[in-house]
């Protein structure tokens, strides 16, 4: 397994951690109605839920990008490096989102997005 493929696996846990933080950020979590509970959150818990939701919007393109870069026979170090940048950016995005650091959050998002897009163009 390449580092980039491992990054896909690691990425699967980012939204799970965000969801866990959101669900247990305040008392009263109701597992019978988790979406209703999450929609009622405020503050850091609400932002953690939003970070989780945003992750699901970018993950498919990242995972496909890793596969495409491999299929285009890009240098393995380039694929691995770019995938690590994406994962690092997404983790920082979640941390900054929860901490309400909007400028750092946007910067982390842009770095991760750029790495994700780069995967489609580093081969050949």
N, CA, C and O of each residue as an XYZ file, in Angstrom:
496
protein
N       0.856     -1.185      0.000
C       0.000      0.000      0.000
C       0.893      1.236      0.000
O       1.823      1.348      0.798
N       0.595      2.150     -0.899
C       1.373      3.389     -0.955
C       0.938      4.326      0.169
O      -0.121      4.146      0.770
N       1.761      5.314      0.438
C       1.405      6.332      1.435
C       0.125      7.043      1.014
O      -0.725      7.343      1.852
N      -0.014      7.312     -0.275
C      -1.213      8.005     -0.768
C      -2.469      7.179     -0.525
O      -3.497      7.720     -0.116
N      -2.396      5.872     -0.774
C      -3.555      5.020     -0.491
C      -3.844      4.993      1.015
O      -5.003      4.975      1.431
N      -2.795      4.988      1.812
C      -2.972      5.050      3.262
C      -3.640      6.366      3.669
O      -4.427      6.401      4.614
N      -3.324      7.442      2.956
C      -3.963      8.735      3.230
C      -5.473      8.678      2.992
O      -6.241      9.338      3.693
N      -5.894      7.890      2.008
C      -7.329      7.725      1.793
C      -7.955      7.084      3.022
O      -9.001      7.528      3.493
N      -7.317      6.042      3.541
C      -7.836      5.356      4.728
C      -7.853      6.302      5.926
O      -8.844      6.365      6.654
N      -6.779      7.026      6.129
C      -6.714      7.982      7.244
C      -7.818      9.021      7.107
O      -8.444      9.401      8.096
N      -8.056      9.476      5.889
C      -9.069     10.499      5.647
C     -10.465     10.062      6.060
O     -11.289     10.891      6.446
N     -10.730      8.791      5.982
C     -12.050      8.280      6.364
C     -12.360      8.601      7.817
O     -13.525      8.754      8.187
N     -11.322      8.702      8.646
C     -11.525      8.937     10.076
C     -11.667     10.410     10.451
O     -12.096     10.719     11.563
N     -11.316     11.319      9.551
C     -11.416     12.749      9.863
C     -12.866     13.153     10.162
O     -13.110     13.765     11.202
N     -13.825     12.840      9.305
C     -15.198     13.247      9.622
C     -15.771     12.491     10.822
O     -16.625     13.021     11.534
N     -15.315     11.272     11.049
C     -15.787     10.515     12.213
C     -15.346     11.213     13.489
O     -16.113     11.304     14.448
N     -14.113     11.708     13.504
C     -13.625     12.459     14.677
C     -14.413     13.753     14.862
O     -14.760     14.120     15.984
N     -14.693     14.441     13.757
C     -15.492     15.673     13.837
C     -16.889     15.375     14.382
O     -17.400     16.102     15.234
N     -17.493     14.310     13.886
C     -18.840     13.938     14.350
C     -18.820     13.582     15.826
O     -19.715     13.975     16.575
N     -17.809     12.843     16.246
C     -17.692     12.501     17.662
C     -17.557     13.736     18.529
O     -18.191     13.842     19.578
N     -16.728     14.669     18.086
C     -16.573     15.915     18.837
C     -17.908     16.642     18.918
O     -18.299     17.124     19.981
N     -18.599     16.718     17.797
C     -19.886     17.428     17.774
C     -20.897     16.762     18.698
O     -21.587     17.440     19.458
N     -20.985     15.458     18.635
C     -21.991     14.734     19.421
C     -21.736     14.812     20.913
O     -22.675     14.815     21.709
N     -20.477     14.874     21.291
C     -20.162     14.870     22.713
C     -19.646     16.206     23.214
O     -19.061     16.282     24.294
N     -19.858     17.261     22.438
C     -19.428     18.596     22.840
C     -20.346     19.195     23.895
O     -19.983     20.148     24.585
N     -21.506     18.639     24.007
C     -22.472     19.125     24.997
C     -23.296     17.946     25.490
O     -23.378     16.914     24.825
N     -23.888     18.101     26.628
C     -24.717     17.023     27.176
C     -26.030     16.930     26.413
O     -26.498     17.901     25.818
N     -26.599     15.758     26.446
C     -27.910     15.583     25.859
C     -27.920     14.901     24.504
O     -28.946     14.881     23.825
N     -26.770     14.335     24.099
C     -26.755     13.662     22.797
C     -27.826     12.570     22.773
O     -27.940     11.770     23.702
N     -28.600     12.556     21.699
C     -29.687     11.595     21.544
C     -29.391     10.723     20.328
O     -29.518     11.166     19.187
N     -28.998      9.485     20.585
C     -28.653      8.579     19.501
C     -29.884      8.102     18.729
O     -29.756      7.532     17.645
N     -31.062      8.331     19.277
C     -32.291      7.967     18.558
C     -32.605      8.997     17.467
O     -33.323      8.709     16.509
N     -32.054     10.197     17.634
C     -32.311     11.259     16.666
C     -31.058     12.131     16.508
O     -31.074     13.309     16.865
N     -29.974     11.553     15.973
C     -28.708     12.297     15.928
C     -28.746     13.521     15.025
O     -28.125     14.532     15.354
N     -29.439     13.470     13.919
C     -29.454     14.637     13.022
C     -30.204     15.799     13.655
O     -29.806     16.955     13.510
N     -31.260     15.500     14.339
C     -31.996     16.560     15.037
C     -31.127     17.168     16.120
O     -31.094     18.388     16.284
N     -30.416     16.315     16.866
C     -29.526     16.806     17.915
C     -28.439     17.687     17.309
O     -28.182     18.786     17.802
N     -27.802     17.213     16.247
C     -26.715     17.972     15.632
C     -27.197     19.311     15.084
O     -26.462     20.297     15.126
N     -28.403     19.353     14.582
C     -28.926     20.614     14.045
C     -29.220     21.626     15.144
O     -29.368     22.816     14.869
N     -29.306     21.163     16.383
C     -29.593     22.071     17.495
C     -28.328     22.611     18.159
O     -28.418     23.452     19.055
N     -27.176     22.154     17.746
C     -25.927     22.561     18.390
C     -25.575     24.016     18.103
O     -26.008     24.599     17.109
N     -24.790     24.571     18.988
C     -24.227     25.908     18.832
C     -22.732     25.825     19.079
O     -22.229     24.828     19.597
N     -22.040     26.866     18.710
C     -20.617     26.982     19.024
C     -19.748     25.922     18.380
O     -19.946     25.555     17.221
N     -18.766     25.427     19.155
C     -17.770     24.494     18.633
C     -18.400     23.203     18.122
O     -17.962     22.660     17.107
N     -19.415     22.711     18.809
C     -20.083     21.496     18.357
C     -20.722     21.670     16.991
O     -20.635     20.785     16.139
N     -21.355     22.800     16.787
C     -21.974     23.093     15.489
C     -20.905     23.193     14.398
O     -21.085     22.682     13.292
N     -19.799     23.852     14.720
C     -18.728     23.991     13.748
C     -18.087     22.636     13.434
O     -17.696     22.390     12.293
N     -17.978     21.757     14.432
C     -17.449     20.407     14.188
C     -18.362     19.640     13.240
O     -17.889     18.923     12.358
N     -19.656     19.791     13.421
C     -20.602     19.143     12.515
C     -20.468     19.710     11.101
O     -20.515     18.961     10.126
N     -20.304     21.010     10.990
C     -20.123     21.620      9.669
C     -18.819     21.136      9.020
O     -18.779     20.901      7.812
N     -17.756     20.988      9.817
C     -16.485     20.486      9.285
C     -16.665     19.065      8.751
O     -16.122     18.705      7.707
N     -17.433     18.270      9.487
C     -17.729     16.908      9.038
C     -18.446     16.934      7.684
O     -18.076     16.211      6.760
N     -19.458     17.763      7.586
C     -20.236     17.839      6.349
C     -19.365     18.306      5.183
O     -19.471     17.776      4.077
N     -18.512     19.291      5.425
C     -17.658     19.797      4.363
C     -16.688     18.729      3.882
O     -16.374     18.656      2.694
N     -16.220     17.911      4.798
C     -15.281     16.871      4.398
C     -15.894     15.935      3.367
O     -15.238     15.554      2.397
N     -17.150     15.567      3.579
C     -17.806     14.641      2.652
C     -17.956     15.240      1.253
O     -18.157     14.507      0.284
N     -17.860     16.545      1.145
C     -17.939     17.199     -0.167
C     -16.631     17.084     -0.942
O     -16.644     17.134     -2.172
N     -15.515     16.934     -0.259
C     -14.217     16.903     -0.938
C     -13.608     15.514     -1.020
O     -12.789     15.255     -1.902
N     -13.986     14.620     -0.126
C     -13.337     13.309     -0.068
C     -13.422     12.509     -1.364
O     -12.406     11.963     -1.794
N     -14.587     12.415     -2.009
C     -14.621     11.604     -3.246
C     -13.623     12.078     -4.301
O     -12.953     11.260     -4.931
N     -13.520     13.378     -4.494
C     -12.585     13.903     -5.496
C     -11.137     13.614     -5.094
O     -10.294     13.377     -5.959
N     -10.844     13.631     -3.805
C      -9.495     13.302     -3.343
C      -9.175     11.836     -3.623
O      -8.136     11.520     -4.202
N     -10.069     10.948     -3.210
C      -9.823      9.519     -3.394
C      -9.647      9.176     -4.877
O      -8.745      8.423     -5.242
N     -10.503      9.727     -5.715
C     -10.386      9.490     -7.158
C      -9.082     10.097     -7.678
O      -8.419      9.502     -8.528
N      -8.716     11.262     -7.180
C      -7.471     11.905     -7.607
C      -6.250     11.047     -7.314
O      -5.328     10.981     -8.126
N      -6.238     10.392     -6.160
C      -5.120      9.504     -5.830
C      -5.057      8.353     -6.833
O      -3.982      8.009     -7.325
N      -6.198      7.769     -7.129
C      -6.235      6.663     -8.092
C      -5.814      7.145     -9.484
O      -5.035      6.477    -10.163
N      -6.319      8.287     -9.900
C      -5.966      8.843    -11.217
C      -4.457      9.096    -11.302
O      -3.827      8.765    -12.307
N      -3.887      9.675    -10.263
C      -2.445      9.947    -10.271
C      -1.653      8.646    -10.402
O      -0.651      8.597    -11.116
N      -2.098      7.595     -9.716
C      -1.438      6.294     -9.866
C      -1.594      5.767    -11.291
O      -0.634      5.266    -11.878
N      -2.793      5.877    -11.844
C      -3.036      5.376    -13.198
C      -2.222      6.142    -14.245
O      -1.822      5.573    -15.261
N      -1.981      7.420    -13.997
C      -1.183      8.221    -14.922
C       0.316      8.011    -14.704
O       1.148      8.621    -15.375
N       0.635      7.148    -13.765
C       2.019      6.788    -13.456
C       2.865      7.988    -13.048
O       4.023      8.120    -13.445
N       2.262      8.852    -12.252
C       3.032      9.963    -11.678
C       4.098      9.378    -10.755
O       3.968      8.255    -10.269
N       5.136     10.145    -10.526
C       6.177      9.706     -9.595
C       5.532      9.451     -8.228
O       4.760     10.270     -7.730
N       5.858      8.318     -7.642
C       5.198      7.940     -6.389
C       5.412      8.977     -5.287
O       4.509      9.249     -4.497
N       6.603      9.546     -5.243
C       6.855     10.538     -4.196
C       5.953     11.757     -4.363
O       5.554     12.374     -3.376
N       5.629     12.108     -5.611
C       4.745     13.253     -5.851
C       3.318     12.938     -5.390
O       2.658     13.770     -4.768
N       2.862     11.745     -5.699
C       1.512     11.351     -5.279
C       1.433     11.329     -3.753
O       0.503     11.874     -3.158
N       2.421     10.692     -3.134
C       2.434     10.582     -1.670
C       2.500     11.958     -1.012
O       1.745     12.245     -0.083
N       3.397     12.796     -1.492
C       3.558     14.136     -0.923
C       2.262     14.939     -1.041
O       1.837     15.591     -0.087
N       1.645     14.886     -2.207
C       0.416     15.645     -2.439
C      -0.722     15.119     -1.570
O      -1.514     15.901     -1.045
N      -0.807     13.810     -1.417
C      -1.843     13.223     -0.565
C      -1.636     13.611      0.899
O      -2.600     13.896      1.609
N      -0.398     13.623      1.343
C      -0.111     14.030      2.729
C      -0.482     15.500      2.933
O      -1.012     15.860      3.984
N      -0.213     16.340      1.952
C      -0.594     17.753      2.046
C      -2.114     17.868      2.178
O      -2.610     18.640      2.999
N      -2.854     17.102      1.373
C      -4.320     17.123      1.460
C      -4.788     16.724      2.863
O      -5.587     17.433      3.475
N      -4.300     15.607      3.364
C      -4.743     15.117      4.676
C      -4.375     16.114      5.771
O      -5.186     16.395      6.653
N      -3.177     16.639      5.719
C      -2.753     17.634      6.712
C      -3.645     18.868      6.638
O      -4.079     19.389      7.665
N      -3.913     19.328      5.433
C      -4.792     20.488      5.263
C      -6.191     20.235      5.801
O      -6.780     21.114      6.431
N      -6.728     19.048      5.559
C      -8.087     18.739      6.032
C      -8.139     18.613      7.551
O      -9.121     19.023      8.171
N      -7.107     18.057      8.150
C      -7.067     17.978      9.615
C      -6.985     19.381     10.198
O      -7.707     19.711     11.140
N      -6.107     20.207      9.638
C      -5.992     21.587     10.120
C      -7.288     22.356      9.887
O      -7.696     23.161     10.724
N      -7.928     22.110      8.761
C      -9.219     22.741      8.469
C     -10.209     22.449      9.596
O     -10.863     23.359     10.105
N     -10.314     21.189      9.978
C     -11.257     20.810     11.039
C     -10.885     21.466     12.370
O     -11.748     21.985     13.078
N      -9.605     21.438     12.699
C      -9.148     22.049     13.961
C      -9.447     23.545     13.968
O      -9.972     24.072     14.948
N      -9.114     24.224     12.881
C      -9.348     25.665     12.815
C     -10.841     25.993     12.782
O     -11.267     27.005     13.340
N     -11.624     25.155     12.139
C     -13.083     25.379     12.097
C     -13.660     25.284     13.515
O     -14.404     26.162     13.953
N     -13.310     24.220     14.215
C     -13.820     24.025     15.573
C     -13.366     25.161     16.482
O     -14.126     25.617     17.336
N     -12.127     25.619     16.300
C     -11.571     26.696     17.127
C     -12.049     28.076     16.696
O     -11.677     29.074     17.313
N     -12.865     28.152     15.653
C     -13.417     29.409     15.140
C     -12.331     30.361     14.641
O     -12.397     31.571     14.861
N     -11.341     29.796     13.972
C     -10.267     30.582     13.367
C     -10.522     30.627     11.861
O      -9.907     29.880     11.100
N     -11.423     31.499     11.437
C     -11.936     31.458     10.076
C     -10.891     31.723      8.995
O     -10.965     31.113      7.929
N      -9.948     32.584      9.222
C      -8.937     32.861      8.200
C      -7.991     31.660      8.027
O      -7.660     31.273      6.906
N      -7.569     31.086      9.153
C      -6.718     29.891      9.083
C      -7.487     28.723      8.478
O      -6.931     27.932      7.716
N      -8.765     28.618      8.822
C      -9.614     27.562      8.259
C      -9.670     27.686      6.743
O      -9.494     26.696      6.034
N      -9.909     28.881      6.247
C      -9.993     29.087      4.804
C      -8.658     28.806      4.114
O      -8.631     28.272      3.006
N      -7.569     29.160      4.759
C      -6.247     28.879      4.209
C      -6.005     27.373      4.133
O      -5.528     26.868      3.116
N      -6.333     26.660      5.207
C      -6.166     25.200      5.220
C      -7.038     24.554      4.150
O      -6.618     23.612      3.479
N      -8.258     25.071      3.997
C      -9.157     24.540      2.965
C      -8.530     24.723      1.580
O      -8.535     23.800      0.765
N      -7.997     25.905      1.323
C      -7.409     26.202      0.008
C      -6.193     25.323     -0.272
O      -6.016     24.851     -1.395
N      -5.365     25.104      0.728
C      -4.189     24.246      0.555
C      -4.633     22.817      0.235
O      -4.110     22.196     -0.690
N      -5.591     22.300      0.993
C      -6.084     20.941      0.753
C      -6.748     20.833     -0.616
O      -6.557     19.845     -1.325
N      -7.521     21.840     -0.984
C      -8.187     21.832     -2.284
C      -7.162     21.850     -3.416
O      -7.293     21.121     -4.399
N      -6.142     22.692     -3.265
C      -5.083     22.756     -4.275
C      -4.361     21.422     -4.418
O      -4.051     20.998     -5.532
N      -4.094     20.761     -3.300
C      -3.442     19.453     -3.357
C      -4.343     18.433     -4.042
O      -3.876     17.624     -4.844
N      -5.615     18.474     -3.731
C      -6.568     17.558     -4.352
C      -6.590     17.741     -5.872
O      -6.549     16.758     -6.611
N      -6.653     18.972     -6.337
C      -6.667     19.249     -7.764
C      -5.338     18.854     -8.409
O      -5.315     18.346     -9.530
N      -4.241     19.086     -7.703
C      -2.916     18.756     -8.240
C      -2.792     17.270     -8.567
O      -2.075     16.901     -9.497
N      -3.471     16.432     -7.826
C      -3.389     14.987     -8.083
C      -3.798     14.635     -9.512
O      -3.315     13.652    -10.074
N      -4.677     15.429    -10.092
C      -5.156     15.160    -11.450
C      -4.161     15.598    -12.532
O      -4.318     15.248    -13.702
N      -3.152     16.354    -12.142
C      -2.233     16.929    -13.130
C      -0.771     16.579    -12.922
O       0.081     17.073    -13.660
N      -0.450     15.740    -11.939
C       0.968     15.464    -11.658
C       1.512     14.280    -12.440
O       2.713     14.011    -12.416
N       0.630     13.575    -13.132
C       1.079     12.411    -13.902
C       1.541     12.766    -15.295
O       1.478     13.912    -15.738
N       2.000     11.745    -15.953
C       2.322     11.925    -17.366
C       3.720     12.085    -17.593
O       4.145     12.247    -18.737
